[in-house]
Amino acid sequence: MNPLEQRIKYKFRNSLLLAEALTHPSLGHETQRHHFDNQRLEFLGDAVLQLIFTEYLFDQFPRLQRGGN
């Protein structure tokens, strides 16, 4: 178990995915080597959040038209 998992008392199933999620794109620039980074997962997360908020707003304001009119 790595220090993060010990601290939060949670064992991640996929340590490579965890490393990807926690790796900022600047690491590749700093080390002059290509590393995976979290941009792919950030893109996916943004899409999921958009879906959640869109569904919430659609349900909360059934008569509101697109654009707020």
N, C-alpha and C positions, 0 to 999 in steps of 0.2 A: 504494500500500500504506500502510495507516495505521500509527501507531507500535506498536500492540499486535501487528499482523501482522509487522512488522519484527523486533520483539523475540523473538517465539516462532518466527519463520521458517516461518510458515504463512499461506497466502492463503485467506480464507473466501470461499465462492462467493456468499453472500447477506449483504451488509453491513447491510441493514435488519434481518434476523433476528438478526445479531450485536448490533446496537444494542439491540434489544428484550431480548435475553437478559441484557445487562449493565446495563439500566436499572432502578433500584430505584423502587418505587411512591412513595416520598417526594419524588421529583423533581417530580411534578405538584403536590404540596402546597406545596413550596417556591417554585415559580415561578407558582403560581396559574393554570396552564394545564394542559389535559389532554394527557398524553403517554402513549404506550404504555409498558408496563412488563413485567417478567419474570414476573408472576404466572401468566399463561396457560401459559408454558413450564415454570414451576415445578410447576404442577398436572400437566402431561404427564409431566415427569420423575419426580415422585412415583409416578405410576401405573406407569411403566416399572420403577422400582426395586422396587415392590411385586410386580410380576409376576416379576422375576428372583429375588427372595428367596423368594417362594412356591414357585416351581418348584424351587429349590435345597433348601428344607426338605422339600418333598414327596418329592424323590428321595433325600435323605439319611436320612429317617426314615419309611420306608414303612409301618411298623406303628403309628406314633404316631397317635392319634386327635385330632380337633379339640379344642382346649383343653388339649392336653398329657397327657391321660389314657391 
